[in-house]
Amino acid sequence: MAAEGEALTVSGYIIHHLTNLTYGKLPAGFVRDDGSIVGEGGLWTIAHGGAEASAMGFNAIHVDSMAWSIGLGIIFCWLFRRVAKQASAGVPSGLVNAAEMIVEFVDNTVRDTFHGHNKLVAPLALTVFVWVFLMNLMDLIPVDLFPELLLMLGVPYQKIVPSTDPNITMGMAIGIFILMLYYSIKVKGFGFVKELTLNPFNHWAFIPVNLFMEVVGLLAKPFSLGMRLFGNMYAGEMIFILIAALFSAGGVWLLGAGVSQLAWAILHILIITLQAFIFMVLTIVYLSMAHEDH
């Protein structure tokens, strides 16, 4: 599959699958692929190609990432609300049993990792784990299925795995970072300032050195949280795309491509679960550190 007017090459295939459906404003004077020139005041439109997406700048929105992530969040809320209504004192079965196992697993993880007292942490950890898992789970859907279907409807690009978009993963990480700062200030008060300025060297002369090291370490937390998830899922998606490209290389590659795709899909089940677990555990650990007043 290729975008409209794009030759069906391996590089074009890969680029197409890694391009988000982007909506934004093209600047005045921009020359589009069809030769038309954007008039005064710019043009709000769907980007056709990476050049147009880049020209839209910071205000552009990845429509596919937003739609799929919000949709999966709604599915999570609907499923767990349904389970909560069906829960009873009897022996659970089916979806109720699975949901109770997830809740118990997350609750035990919070009890073992979080050393403060905050009723928000356990629901937040549950939301993070299930939401990230559902976003990662989209990686197991054949890479050509939705892009092909939506291309027939005139949608030029479609990435259905939100966690392969750094805007999504970093957005979640920044949300966790804001909570870290909020509880650090709320729990520690002025002690948070002392923690930044008098640690690890407890002397006023080392305040600039301490502040630099602590701020760098503090800012590294959301970057490590978001970029770790993005990097792992992006690499996994890339492998799926490369394997899918083998199917167009001729009959001799069909068997190898099929076996490789099945093997990677089975392994990827572990990867997507592990990445959701790591994101949840780091969220709990960072919030626990924000509650620890030394």
TIVEXZA-404618 format. One record per residue (C-alpha): residue in three letters; z, x, y. Coordinates in Angstrom, 2 decimals. Layout:
<kezas>
{"ALA" {Z X Y}}
...
</kezas>
This chain:
<kezas>
{"MET" {0.00 0.00 0.00}}
{"ALA" {-0.70 1.16 3.50}}
{"ALA" {-0.42 -0.22 6.97}}
{"GLU" {-3.33 -1.99 8.54}}
{"GLY" {-6.20 0.40 9.11}}
{"GLU" {-4.37 3.28 7.42}}
{"ALA" {-5.99 5.17 4.54}}
{"LEU" {-4.21 4.83 1.20}}
{"THR" {-2.95 8.40 0.82}}
{"VAL" {0.33 9.64 -0.58}}
{"SER" {1.49 10.81 2.85}}
{"GLY" {0.46 7.53 4.47}}
{"TYR" {2.21 5.60 1.69}}
{"ILE" {5.45 7.54 2.18}}
{"ILE" {5.33 7.32 5.98}}
{"HIS" {4.70 3.57 5.80}}
{"HIS" {7.71 2.98 3.54}}
{"LEU" {9.97 5.07 5.76}}
{"THR" {9.00 3.24 8.96}}
{"ASN" {11.25 0.48 10.27}}
{"LEU" {10.04 -2.79 11.71}}
{"THR" {10.81 -1.93 15.34}}
{"TYR" {10.90 -4.27 18.32}}
{"GLY" {11.09 -2.88 21.81}}
{"LYS" {9.42 -2.36 25.17}}
{"LEU" {6.37 -0.12 25.51}}
{"PRO" {6.25 1.64 28.90}}
{"ALA" {3.51 0.91 31.42}}
{"GLY" {0.42 3.03 30.88}}
{"PHE" {1.03 3.61 27.17}}
{"VAL" {-2.21 3.78 25.16}}
{"ARG" {-1.92 1.81 21.92}}
{"ASP" {-3.74 2.58 18.67}}
{"ASP" {-6.36 -0.09 19.35}}
{"GLY" {-7.25 1.57 22.67}}
{"SER" {-5.55 -1.01 24.89}}
{"ILE" {-3.35 0.20 27.74}}
{"VAL" {0.02 -1.38 28.50}}
{"GLY" {0.02 -2.91 31.96}}
{"GLU" {2.60 -2.78 34.72}}
{"GLY" {6.08 -3.88 33.75}}
{"GLY" {5.64 -2.72 30.15}}
{"LEU" {5.25 -4.83 27.02}}
{"TRP" {7.87 -6.17 24.62}}
{"THR" {6.31 -6.13 21.17}}
{"ILE" {6.55 -5.01 17.54}}
{"ALA" {5.73 -1.32 17.16}}
{"HIS" {2.65 -0.45 15.14}}
{"GLY" {3.34 3.11 14.02}}
{"GLY" {5.84 5.83 14.73}}
{"ALA" {4.29 6.76 18.08}}
{"GLU" {4.88 3.29 19.52}}
{"ALA" {8.42 3.18 18.09}}
{"SER" {9.21 6.53 19.70}}
{"ALA" {7.76 5.40 23.04}}
{"MET" {10.08 2.37 23.03}}
{"GLY" {13.06 4.69 23.31}}
{"PHE" {16.75 3.88 22.90}}
{"ASN" {16.46 0.14 23.59}}
{"ALA" {14.28 -0.48 20.53}}
{"ILE" {15.79 -2.52 17.70}}
{"HIS" {15.15 -2.04 13.99}}
{"VAL" {14.64 -5.69 13.17}}
{"ASP" {14.53 -5.22 9.41}}
{"SER" {17.77 -3.21 9.24}}
{"MET" {19.57 -5.73 11.45}}
{"ALA" {18.28 -8.74 9.52}}
{"TRP" {19.04 -7.38 6.05}}
{"SER" {22.50 -6.03 6.98}}
{"ILE" {23.57 -9.26 8.68}}
{"GLY" {22.09 -11.33 5.85}}
{"LEU" {23.96 -9.31 3.22}}
{"GLY" {27.16 -9.65 5.25}}
{"ILE" {26.71 -13.43 5.26}}
{"ILE" {26.15 -13.37 1.48}}
{"PHE" {29.37 -11.38 1.05}}
{"CYS" {31.35 -13.89 3.13}}
{"TRP" {29.80 -16.86 1.32}}
{"LEU" {30.45 -15.43 -2.15}}
{"PHE" {34.09 -14.56 -1.51}}
{"ARG" {34.74 -17.86 0.26}}
{"ARG" {33.33 -19.65 -2.77}}
{"VAL" {35.50 -17.57 -5.10}}
{"ALA" {38.60 -18.27 -2.98}}
{"LYS" {37.97 -22.02 -3.25}}
{"GLN" {37.50 -21.79 -7.03}}
{"ALA" {40.51 -19.55 -7.69}}
{"SER" {43.27 -21.17 -9.74}}
{"ALA" {46.34 -20.24 -11.75}}
{"GLY" {44.34 -20.31 -14.97}}
{"VAL" {42.37 -17.52 -16.64}}
{"PRO" {39.49 -16.55 -14.33}}
{"SER" {35.94 -16.24 -15.60}}
{"GLY" {32.51 -15.24 -14.34}}
{"LEU" {32.20 -14.62 -10.61}}
{"VAL" {35.88 -15.36 -9.98}}
{"ASN" {36.93 -12.71 -12.47}}
{"ALA" {34.57 -10.13 -10.95}}
{"ALA" {35.79 -10.86 -7.42}}
{"GLU" {39.44 -10.65 -8.48}}
{"MET" {38.78 -7.28 -10.14}}
{"ILE" {37.20 -5.97 -6.92}}
{"VAL" {40.07 -7.28 -4.78}}
{"GLU" {42.67 -5.78 -7.12}}
{"PHE" {40.82 -2.45 -7.20}}
{"VAL" {40.61 -2.28 -3.40}}
{"ASP" {44.23 -3.38 -3.01}}
{"ASN" {45.46 -0.65 -5.37}}
{"THR" {43.37 1.94 -3.53}}
{"VAL" {44.87 0.88 -0.20}}
{"ARG" {48.41 0.98 -1.62}}
{"ASP" {47.85 4.51 -2.96}}
{"THR" {46.10 5.90 0.12}}
{"PHE" {47.39 4.08 3.20}}
{"HIS" {50.92 5.04 4.21}}
{"GLY" {51.44 2.73 7.17}}
{"HIS" {51.98 -0.99 7.67}}
{"ASN" {48.89 -2.86 8.83}}
{"LYS" {47.58 -6.17 7.50}}
{"LEU" {44.06 -5.36 8.73}}
{"VAL" {43.44 -2.35 6.48}}
{"ALA" {43.11 -4.08 3.09}}
{"PRO" {40.65 -6.81 4.29}}
{"LEU" {38.72 -4.15 6.20}}
{"ALA" {38.53 -1.93 3.13}}
{"LEU" {37.32 -4.85 1.01}}
{"THR" {34.67 -5.74 3.58}}
{"VAL" {33.49 -2.15 3.88}}
{"PHE" {33.28 -1.63 0.11}}
{"VAL" {31.42 -4.82 -0.77}}
{"TRP" {29.16 -4.81 2.30}}
{"VAL" {28.10 -1.17 1.81}}
{"PHE" {27.64 -1.77 -1.92}}
{"LEU" {25.35 -4.74 -1.28}}
{"MET" {23.31 -2.75 1.25}}
{"ASN" {23.02 0.13 -1.22}}
{"LEU" {22.14 -2.27 -4.04}}
{"MET" {18.91 -3.19 -2.25}}
{"ASP" {17.68 0.29 -3.19}}
{"LEU" {17.21 -0.94 -6.79}}
{"ILE" {14.58 -3.50 -5.74}}
{"PRO" {11.02 -2.16 -6.34}}
{"VAL" {9.93 -0.36 -3.19}}
{"ASP" {6.63 -2.26 -2.89}}
{"LEU" {7.90 -5.80 -3.52}}
{"PHE" {9.05 -6.99 -0.10}}
{"PRO" {6.73 -4.77 1.99}}
{"GLU" {3.72 -6.15 0.08}}
{"LEU" {4.86 -9.77 0.39}}
{"LEU" {5.64 -9.49 4.09}}
{"LEU" {2.44 -7.56 4.81}}
{"MET" {0.51 -10.63 3.66}}
{"LEU" {2.44 -12.58 6.33}}
{"GLY" {1.44 -10.08 9.01}}
{"VAL" {4.64 -8.02 9.05}}
{"PRO" {3.43 -4.40 9.26}}
{"TYR" {6.59 -2.59 8.12}}
{"GLN" {9.72 -3.47 6.19}}
{"LYS" {12.67 -1.33 5.07}}
{"ILE" {15.06 -3.44 3.04}}
{"VAL" {17.85 -0.87 2.50}}
{"PRO" {20.00 -0.94 5.66}}
{"SER" {22.07 2.08 4.61}}
{"THR" {18.94 4.27 4.81}}
{"ASP" {18.93 3.65 8.57}}
{"PRO" {21.26 5.98 10.51}}
{"ASN" {21.66 3.30 13.19}}
{"ILE" {23.42 1.07 10.63}}
{"THR" {25.60 3.73 9.01}}
{"MET" {26.58 5.33 12.33}}
{"GLY" {27.23 1.90 13.82}}
{"MET" {29.77 1.18 11.08}}
{"ALA" {31.26 4.66 11.42}}
{"ILE" {31.67 4.25 15.19}}
{"GLY" {33.42 0.92 14.58}}
{"ILE" {35.90 2.69 12.28}}
{"PHE" {36.28 5.47 14.86}}
{"ILE" {37.20 2.97 17.57}}
{"LEU" {39.90 1.53 15.29}}
{"MET" {41.16 5.06 14.65}}
{"LEU" {41.53 5.72 18.38}}
{"TYR" {43.12 2.32 18.99}}
{"TYR" {45.82 2.72 16.32}}
{"SER" {46.38 6.39 17.19}}
{"ILE" {47.24 5.36 20.74}}
{"LYS" {49.14 2.23 19.69}}
{"VAL" {51.27 3.91 17.00}}
{"LYS" {51.74 7.38 18.50}}
{"GLY" {51.55 6.69 22.20}}
{"PHE" {51.96 9.93 24.14}}
{"GLY" {52.43 11.66 20.78}}
{"PHE" {48.67 11.34 20.27}}
{"VAL" {48.09 13.47 23.38}}
{"LYS" {50.62 16.02 22.12}}
{"GLU" {48.86 16.02 18.76}}
{"LEU" {45.57 16.90 20.45}}
{"THR" {46.98 19.54 22.78}}
{"LEU" {49.85 21.22 20.88}}
{"ASN" {48.39 21.40 17.39}}
{"PRO" {47.99 23.78 15.56}}
{"PHE" {49.41 26.25 18.14}}
{"ASN" {52.59 24.81 19.64}}
{"HIS" {52.44 26.61 22.99}}
{"TRP" {51.17 25.47 26.39}}
{"ALA" {48.96 28.57 26.72}}
{"PHE" {46.86 27.40 23.74}}
{"ILE" {46.29 23.87 25.05}}
{"PRO" {42.54 24.46 25.80}}
{"VAL" {41.99 25.98 22.34}}
{"ASN" {43.96 23.23 20.60}}
{"LEU" {42.19 20.49 22.55}}
{"PHE" {38.75 21.90 21.72}}
{"MET" {39.48 22.20 17.98}}
{"GLU" {41.19 18.82 17.69}}
{"VAL" {38.49 16.94 19.65}}
{"VAL" {35.75 18.55 17.57}}
{"GLY" {37.61 17.62 14.39}}
{"LEU" {38.16 14.09 15.67}}
{"LEU" {34.50 13.57 16.58}}
{"ALA" {33.39 15.03 13.25}}
{"LYS" {35.03 12.15 11.37}}
{"PRO" {32.59 9.35 12.35}}
{"PHE" {29.61 11.70 11.99}}
{"SER" {30.65 12.75 8.50}}
{"LEU" {31.38 9.12 7.57}}
{"GLY" {28.04 7.74 8.75}}
{"MET" {25.72 10.65 7.99}}
{"ARG" {27.05 11.14 4.45}}
{"LEU" {26.14 7.59 3.52}}
{"PHE" {22.79 7.76 5.30}}
{"GLY" {21.83 11.12 3.78}}
{"ASN" {22.59 10.13 0.20}}
{"MET" {20.88 6.75 0.39}}
{"TYR" {17.87 8.10 2.30}}
{"ALA" {17.38 10.79 -0.35}}
{"GLY" {17.65 8.20 -3.10}}
{"GLU" {15.10 5.94 -1.42}}
{"MET" {12.75 8.90 -0.94}}
{"ILE" {12.87 9.67 -4.67}}
{"PHE" {12.04 6.06 -5.52}}
{"ILE" {9.07 6.19 -3.13}}
{"LEU" {7.81 9.48 -4.61}}
{"ILE" {8.08 8.09 -8.13}}
{"ALA" {6.24 4.93 -7.06}}
{"ALA" {3.48 7.10 -5.57}}
{"LEU" {2.91 8.62 -9.02}}
{"PHE" {1.63 5.29 -10.32}}
{"SER" {-1.47 5.72 -8.16}}
{"ALA" {-2.14 9.24 -9.49}}
{"GLY" {-3.93 8.08 -12.63}}
{"GLY" {-3.21 6.87 -16.15}}
{"VAL" {-1.82 10.19 -17.35}}
{"TRP" {1.14 9.79 -14.94}}
{"LEU" {1.99 6.17 -15.77}}
{"LEU" {4.34 6.86 -18.67}}
{"GLY" {6.13 9.68 -16.87}}
{"ALA" {6.47 7.63 -13.69}}
{"GLY" {7.83 4.65 -15.61}}
{"VAL" {10.41 6.70 -17.49}}
{"SER" {11.41 8.56 -14.31}}
{"GLN" {11.83 5.34 -12.37}}
{"LEU" {14.01 3.78 -15.08}}
{"ALA" {16.15 6.92 -15.43}}
{"TRP" {16.64 7.26 -11.67}}
{"ALA" {17.47 3.54 -11.32}}
{"ILE" {20.18 3.84 -13.98}}
{"LEU" {21.63 6.94 -12.33}}
{"HIS" {21.35 5.30 -8.92}}
{"ILE" {23.67 2.50 -10.01}}
{"LEU" {26.43 5.11 -10.12}}
{"ILE" {25.33 6.62 -6.79}}
{"ILE" {25.31 3.37 -4.83}}
{"THR" {28.75 2.43 -6.17}}
{"LEU" {30.16 5.89 -5.51}}
{"GLN" {28.85 5.95 -1.93}}
{"ALA" {30.42 2.56 -1.19}}
{"PHE" {33.71 3.80 -2.69}}
{"ILE" {33.65 7.04 -0.65}}
{"PHE" {32.95 5.15 2.58}}
{"MET" {35.87 2.81 1.84}}
{"VAL" {38.30 5.61 0.89}}
{"LEU" {37.46 7.67 3.99}}
{"THR" {37.96 4.56 6.13}}
{"ILE" {41.43 4.08 4.63}}
{"VAL" {42.30 7.78 4.95}}
{"TYR" {41.23 7.97 8.60}}
{"LEU" {43.20 4.85 9.49}}
{"SER" {46.19 6.19 7.58}}
{"MET" {46.03 9.41 9.61}}
{"ALA" {45.95 7.29 12.78}}
{"HIS" {49.24 5.65 11.69}}
{"GLU" {51.06 8.89 10.82}}
{"ASP" {53.28 10.00 13.69}}
{"HIS" {54.36 13.61 13.12}}
</kezas>
